[in-house]
Amino acid sequence: MTGCPYDARRIYPPRDPQAWPVTVLTAEGVPLADALAHGPYGRCVYAGGNNQPDHQTVTVTFANGVVGTLTVSAFTHNNTRTLKLMGTHGELRGHLERGELDWHDFASGTVLREVVDTTGTHGGGDAGLVSAWLAFLRREADVPTPLAESLDSHRIAFAAERARQRGTVEAL
């Protein structure tokens, strides 16, 4: 085994074999030892031969002048998600591993905390998306997001990927 800190042969064996991310390697009943010995995961991630980013920052300037930034990094001791929305009047900060959203009001100095359910995959987002979709199909709810807004978010994601691959700045 190498001294690579991202070697799957070191990372996966001590983890719960019934939970993500081990289940990605053992799909269709493949034993973990076989997946590591014969599949694409049994080596240091840097020797994997793929071009997936280990970190990325995307900056989007919207038509109204609002600037949004998304930063993704594999270089963390814990695979968590944090959220920071900063504005002129306050900041919304999400500690999604703890299931907490904090609103910091700059004018009053107050902090309001909301506890949210973040259990499940992608901090509970997967279950929330599926629940909203099923409620719509059952006609229990209106469309949660207008189609045009959903398409815009996809266009931004595709432009970010083009920019990453080409090393360019992309316009929509």
C-alpha positions in Angstrom: 0.0 0.0 0.0 1.2 3.5 -0.8 1.7 6.5 1.4 -1.1 8.2 -0.4 -3.6 9.7 2.0 -6.4 9.0 -0.5 -5.8 5.3 -1.1 -9.0 3.4 -1.2 -7.3 0.3 0.1 -6.8 2.2 3.4 -10.0 4.3 3.4 -12.8 1.8 2.7 -12.1 -1.4 4.7 -12.7 0.0 8.2 -16.0 1.7 7.1 -19.5 0.3 7.4 -19.9 -2.1 4.5 -23.7 -1.3 4.3 -23.3 2.4 4.0 -22.1 5.0 1.4 -19.5 5.2 0.1 -18.6 1.5 0.5 -21.8 0.6 -1.2 -20.7 2.3 -4.4 -17.8 -0.2 -4.7 -19.9 -3.2 -3.7 -22.9 -2.6 -5.9 -24.4 -5.7 -7.4 -22.9 -7.9 -4.6 -19.2 -7.5 -5.5 -17.2 -8.1 -2.3 -15.1 -5.1 -1.2 -11.8 -7.0 -1.4 -12.6 -8.0 -5.0 -13.6 -4.4 -5.9 -10.4 -3.0 -4.5 -8.2 -5.7 -6.1 -9.8 -5.7 -9.5 -11.8 -2.5 -10.0 -10.9 1.1 -10.7 -10.9 2.0 -7.0 -8.1 -0.1 -5.6 -5.4 2.5 -5.8 -4.6 6.1 -4.8 -7.1 8.5 -6.2 -4.4 10.4 -8.1 -3.5 7.2 -10.0 -7.1 6.7 -11.1 -6.7 8.1 -14.6 -9.8 10.4 -14.4 -10.1 14.1 -14.8 -12.6 14.8 -12.0 -11.7 17.8 -9.9 -10.6 17.4 -6.3 -11.5 21.0 -5.7 -13.3 23.7 -7.6 -14.6 27.2 -7.1 -17.4 28.6 -9.4 -18.3 32.3 -9.3 -21.5 33.4 -10.9 -22.4 37.0 -11.5 -26.2 37.3 -12.0 -27.9 40.0 -14.2 -29.0 41.9 -11.1 -25.3 42.2 -9.9 -25.6 39.5 -7.2 -22.5 37.4 -7.0 -22.6 33.8 -5.9 -19.7 31.5 -5.2 -19.7 27.7 -4.8 -16.6 26.0 -3.5 -16.2 22.3 -3.4 -13.1 20.5 -2.0 -12.2 16.9 -1.3 -9.5 18.0 1.0 -11.3 17.8 4.3 -11.2 15.4 7.3 -15.0 15.1 7.2 -17.3 15.0 4.2 -19.8 17.7 5.3 -21.6 20.5 3.7 -21.7 24.1 4.9 -23.7 27.0 3.6 -23.0 30.7 3.8 -25.2 33.3 2.3 -23.9 36.7 2.9 -25.7 39.9 2.3 -25.6 43.6 3.3 -28.1 43.0 6.2 -27.0 39.7 7.5 -25.7 36.2 7.0 -27.3 32.8 6.8 -25.0 30.1 7.9 -25.8 26.4 7.6 -24.1 23.8 9.7 -25.6 20.9 7.8 -23.8 18.1 9.7 -25.5 19.4 12.9 -28.8 20.3 11.2 -28.6 24.0 12.1 -29.3 27.2 10.2 -28.2 30.4 11.8 -29.4 33.9 10.7 -27.1 36.6 11.9 -28.8 40.0 11.6 -26.1 42.7 11.2 -28.3 45.6 12.3 -29.6 44.1 15.6 -26.8 41.7 16.3 -29.3 38.9 17.0 -28.8 35.4 15.9 -31.8 33.2 15.1 -31.3 29.4 15.0 -33.5 26.9 13.1 -33.0 23.2 13.5 -33.6 21.2 10.2 -33.6 17.5 9.4 -30.4 16.7 7.5 -30.5 12.9 7.9 -30.0 10.9 4.8 -27.9 11.3 1.7 -26.8 14.8 0.7 -27.8 16.2 4.0 -31.4 15.2 3.6 -31.7 16.9 0.3 -32.3 13.8 -1.7 -35.3 12.8 0.4 -36.6 16.3 0.3 -36.4 16.5 -3.5 -38.1 13.1 -3.9 -40.8 14.0 -1.4 -41.6 17.3 -3.2 -41.6 15.5 -6.6 -44.0 12.8 -5.3 -46.3 15.4 -3.7 -46.5 17.2 -7.0 -47.3 14.0 -8.9 -50.0 13.2 -6.3 -51.3 16.8 -6.9 -50.8 17.5 -3.2 -48.6 20.5 -3.9 -47.9 23.1 -6.6 -44.7 22.9 -8.6 -42.0 23.7 -6.1 -39.8 25.5 -8.6 -40.8 27.1 -11.9 -39.3 25.2 -14.9 -37.5 28.2 -16.1 -35.6 28.6 -12.8 -34.8 24.9 -12.8 -33.4 25.1 -16.3 -31.3 28.2 -15.4 -29.6 26.3 -12.5 -28.8 23.5 -15.0 -27.4 25.9 -17.5 -25.1 27.4 -14.8 -23.9 23.9 -13.8 -23.2 23.0 -17.5 -21.3 26.4 -18.0 -19.3 25.7 -14.9 -18.2 22.3 -16.2 -17.3 23.8 -19.6 -15.3 26.5 -17.9 -13.5 23.8 -15.8 -12.7 21.7 -18.8 -11.7 24.5 -21.1 -10.1 26.9 -18.6 -12.4 29.7 -19.8 -14.9 32.1 -18.4 -18.4 31.2 -19.7 -21.4 33.4 -20.4 -25.0 32.3 -20.5 
